[in-house]
């Protein structure tokens, strides 16, 4: 199982943005992301550090692999 990086919610939003996800709105402490060609929406908590299970679930819902997501964080 690939190792997940420790990221804040905003850093995760930036990484997903590099894959084409766009911020639709922010409701409370959650940032809602949408992608034009995807039926899914991502609700990213605006926290200092995301829990590993939460981050893995967001990656799975986005259709990316962990390796692809890690590559997006390094750009």
PyMOL commands that place a pseudoatom at each C-alpha (Angstrom):
pseudoatom trace, name=CA, resn=UNK, resi=1, chain=A, elem=C, hetatm=0, pos=[0.000, 0.000, 0.000]
pseudoatom trace, name=CA, resn=UNK, resi=2, chain=A, elem=C, hetatm=0, pos=[1.528, 3.356, -1.020]
pseudoatom trace, name=CA, resn=UNK, resi=3, chain=A, elem=C, hetatm=0, pos=[2.355, 5.847, 1.694]
pseudoatom trace, name=CA, resn=UNK, resi=4, chain=A, elem=C, hetatm=0, pos=[0.067, 8.852, 1.897]
pseudoatom trace, name=CA, resn=UNK, resi=5, chain=A, elem=C, hetatm=0, pos=[1.607, 12.263, 2.435]
pseudoatom trace, name=CA, resn=UNK, resi=6, chain=A, elem=C, hetatm=0, pos=[0.518, 14.356, 5.417]
pseudoatom trace, name=CA, resn=UNK, resi=7, chain=A, elem=C, hetatm=0, pos=[-1.421, 17.245, 3.921]
pseudoatom trace, name=CA, resn=UNK, resi=8, chain=A, elem=C, hetatm=0, pos=[-3.656, 20.038, 5.046]
pseudoatom trace, name=CA, resn=UNK, resi=9, chain=A, elem=C, hetatm=0, pos=[-7.083, 20.379, 3.499]
pseudoatom trace, name=CA, resn=UNK, resi=10, chain=A, elem=C, hetatm=0, pos=[-5.988, 23.361, 1.418]
pseudoatom trace, name=CA, resn=UNK, resi=11, chain=A, elem=C, hetatm=0, pos=[-2.915, 21.511, 0.103]
pseudoatom trace, name=CA, resn=UNK, resi=12, chain=A, elem=C, hetatm=0, pos=[-5.176, 18.624, -0.931]
pseudoatom trace, name=CA, resn=UNK, resi=13, chain=A, elem=C, hetatm=0, pos=[-7.483, 21.083, -2.734]
pseudoatom trace, name=CA, resn=UNK, resi=14, chain=A, elem=C, hetatm=0, pos=[-4.483, 22.445, -4.668]
pseudoatom trace, name=CA, resn=UNK, resi=15, chain=A, elem=C, hetatm=0, pos=[-3.409, 18.925, -5.646]
pseudoatom trace, name=CA, resn=UNK, resi=16, chain=A, elem=C, hetatm=0, pos=[-6.911, 18.009, -6.816]
pseudoatom trace, name=CA, resn=UNK, resi=17, chain=A, elem=C, hetatm=0, pos=[-7.003, 21.319, -8.718]
pseudoatom trace, name=CA, resn=UNK, resi=18, chain=A, elem=C, hetatm=0, pos=[-4.021, 20.154, -10.765]
pseudoatom trace, name=CA, resn=UNK, resi=19, chain=A, elem=C, hetatm=0, pos=[-6.178, 17.215, -11.887]
pseudoatom trace, name=CA, resn=UNK, resi=20, chain=A, elem=C, hetatm=0, pos=[-8.997, 19.479, -13.076]
pseudoatom trace, name=CA, resn=UNK, resi=21, chain=A, elem=C, hetatm=0, pos=[-11.153, 19.700, -9.924]
pseudoatom trace, name=CA, resn=UNK, resi=22, chain=A, elem=C, hetatm=0, pos=[-12.572, 23.160, -9.252]
pseudoatom trace, name=CA, resn=UNK, resi=23, chain=A, elem=C, hetatm=0, pos=[-13.815, 24.764, -6.061]
pseudoatom trace, name=CA, resn=UNK, resi=24, chain=A, elem=C, hetatm=0, pos=[-17.586, 25.054, -6.352]
pseudoatom trace, name=CA, resn=UNK, resi=25, chain=A, elem=C, hetatm=0, pos=[-18.273, 26.500, -2.920]
pseudoatom trace, name=CA, resn=UNK, resi=26, chain=A, elem=C, hetatm=0, pos=[-17.303, 26.357, 0.717]
pseudoatom trace, name=CA, resn=UNK, resi=27, chain=A, elem=C, hetatm=0, pos=[-19.855, 25.487, 3.331]
pseudoatom trace, name=CA, resn=UNK, resi=28, chain=A, elem=C, hetatm=0, pos=[-18.581, 25.884, 6.860]
pseudoatom trace, name=CA, resn=UNK, resi=29, chain=A, elem=C, hetatm=0, pos=[-15.311, 24.039, 7.238]
pseudoatom trace, name=CA, resn=UNK, resi=30, chain=A, elem=C, hetatm=0, pos=[-15.656, 21.937, 4.071]
pseudoatom trace, name=CA, resn=UNK, resi=31, chain=A, elem=C, hetatm=0, pos=[-14.501, 22.883, 0.578]
pseudoatom trace, name=CA, resn=UNK, resi=32, chain=A, elem=C, hetatm=0, pos=[-16.672, 21.348, -2.152]
pseudoatom trace, name=CA, resn=UNK, resi=33, chain=A, elem=C, hetatm=0, pos=[-14.886, 20.400, -5.390]
pseudoatom trace, name=CA, resn=UNK, resi=34, chain=A, elem=C, hetatm=0, pos=[-16.489, 19.493, -8.719]
pseudoatom trace, name=CA, resn=UNK, resi=35, chain=A, elem=C, hetatm=0, pos=[-15.064, 18.295, -12.012]
pseudoatom trace, name=CA, resn=UNK, resi=36, chain=A, elem=C, hetatm=0, pos=[-16.878, 18.960, -15.293]
pseudoatom trace, name=CA, resn=UNK, resi=37, chain=A, elem=C, hetatm=0, pos=[-16.590, 15.397, -16.643]
pseudoatom trace, name=CA, resn=UNK, resi=38, chain=A, elem=C, hetatm=0, pos=[-17.215, 13.611, -13.327]
pseudoatom trace, name=CA, resn=UNK, resi=39, chain=A, elem=C, hetatm=0, pos=[-20.443, 12.814, -11.530]
pseudoatom trace, name=CA, resn=UNK, resi=40, chain=A, elem=C, hetatm=0, pos=[-18.714, 12.864, -8.131]
pseudoatom trace, name=CA, resn=UNK, resi=41, chain=A, elem=C, hetatm=0, pos=[-18.190, 15.804, -5.813]
pseudoatom trace, name=CA, resn=UNK, resi=42, chain=A, elem=C, hetatm=0, pos=[-15.442, 15.954, -3.221]
pseudoatom trace, name=CA, resn=UNK, resi=43, chain=A, elem=C, hetatm=0, pos=[-15.986, 17.455, 0.221]
pseudoatom trace, name=CA, resn=UNK, resi=44, chain=A, elem=C, hetatm=0, pos=[-12.543, 18.296, 1.591]
pseudoatom trace, name=CA, resn=UNK, resi=45, chain=A, elem=C, hetatm=0, pos=[-12.372, 19.305, 5.272]
pseudoatom trace, name=CA, resn=UNK, resi=46, chain=A, elem=C, hetatm=0, pos=[-10.456, 22.544, 5.784]
pseudoatom trace, name=CA, resn=UNK, resi=47, chain=A, elem=C, hetatm=0, pos=[-8.212, 21.131, 8.507]
pseudoatom trace, name=CA, resn=UNK, resi=48, chain=A, elem=C, hetatm=0, pos=[-4.572, 21.602, 9.402]
pseudoatom trace, name=CA, resn=UNK, resi=49, chain=A, elem=C, hetatm=0, pos=[-3.941, 17.907, 8.708]
pseudoatom trace, name=CA, resn=UNK, resi=50, chain=A, elem=C, hetatm=0, pos=[-6.273, 15.411, 7.034]
pseudoatom trace, name=CA, resn=UNK, resi=51, chain=A, elem=C, hetatm=0, pos=[-6.709, 11.979, 8.561]
pseudoatom trace, name=CA, resn=UNK, resi=52, chain=A, elem=C, hetatm=0, pos=[-5.198, 9.230, 6.373]
pseudoatom trace, name=CA, resn=UNK, resi=53, chain=A, elem=C, hetatm=0, pos=[-8.544, 7.469, 5.914]
pseudoatom trace, name=CA, resn=UNK, resi=54, chain=A, elem=C, hetatm=0, pos=[-10.250, 10.689, 4.879]
pseudoatom trace, name=CA, resn=UNK, resi=55, chain=A, elem=C, hetatm=0, pos=[-7.543, 11.484, 2.349]
pseudoatom trace, name=CA, resn=UNK, resi=56, chain=A, elem=C, hetatm=0, pos=[-7.600, 7.946, 0.952]
pseudoatom trace, name=CA, resn=UNK, resi=57, chain=A, elem=C, hetatm=0, pos=[-11.387, 8.140, 0.579]
pseudoatom trace, name=CA, resn=UNK, resi=58, chain=A, elem=C, hetatm=0, pos=[-11.145, 11.444, -1.286]
pseudoatom trace, name=CA, resn=UNK, resi=59, chain=A, elem=C, hetatm=0, pos=[-8.507, 10.011, -3.608]
pseudoatom trace, name=CA, resn=UNK, resi=60, chain=A, elem=C, hetatm=0, pos=[-10.672, 6.950, -4.291]
pseudoatom trace, name=CA, resn=UNK, resi=61, chain=A, elem=C, hetatm=0, pos=[-13.749, 9.114, -4.970]
pseudoatom trace, name=CA, resn=UNK, resi=62, chain=A, elem=C, hetatm=0, pos=[-11.769, 11.278, -7.399]
pseudoatom trace, name=CA, resn=UNK, resi=63, chain=A, elem=C, hetatm=0, pos=[-10.838, 8.265, -9.520]
pseudoatom trace, name=CA, resn=UNK, resi=64, chain=A, elem=C, hetatm=0, pos=[-7.107, 8.659, -8.948]
pseudoatom trace, name=CA, resn=UNK, resi=65, chain=A, elem=C, hetatm=0, pos=[-4.644, 6.185, -7.550]
pseudoatom trace, name=CA, resn=UNK, resi=66, chain=A, elem=C, hetatm=0, pos=[-2.544, 7.105, -4.542]
pseudoatom trace, name=CA, resn=UNK, resi=67, chain=A, elem=C, hetatm=0, pos=[0.570, 7.203, -6.730]
pseudoatom trace, name=CA, resn=UNK, resi=68, chain=A, elem=C, hetatm=0, pos=[-1.100, 9.621, -9.164]
pseudoatom trace, name=CA, resn=UNK, resi=69, chain=A, elem=C, hetatm=0, pos=[-2.217, 11.838, -6.285]
pseudoatom trace, name=CA, resn=UNK, resi=70, chain=A, elem=C, hetatm=0, pos=[1.269, 11.868, -4.735]
pseudoatom trace, name=CA, resn=UNK, resi=71, chain=A, elem=C, hetatm=0, pos=[2.667, 12.952, -8.116]
pseudoatom trace, name=CA, resn=UNK, resi=72, chain=A, elem=C, hetatm=0, pos=[0.151, 15.842, -8.166]
pseudoatom trace, name=CA, resn=UNK, resi=73, chain=A, elem=C, hetatm=0, pos=[1.293, 17.011, -4.739]
pseudoatom trace, name=CA, resn=UNK, resi=74, chain=A, elem=C, hetatm=0, pos=[4.878, 17.299, -5.958]
pseudoatom trace, name=CA, resn=UNK, resi=75, chain=A, elem=C, hetatm=0, pos=[4.143, 19.546, -8.960]
for i in range(1, 75): cmd.bond("trace and resi %d" % i, "trace and resi %d" % (i + 1))
show_as sticks, trace
zoom trace
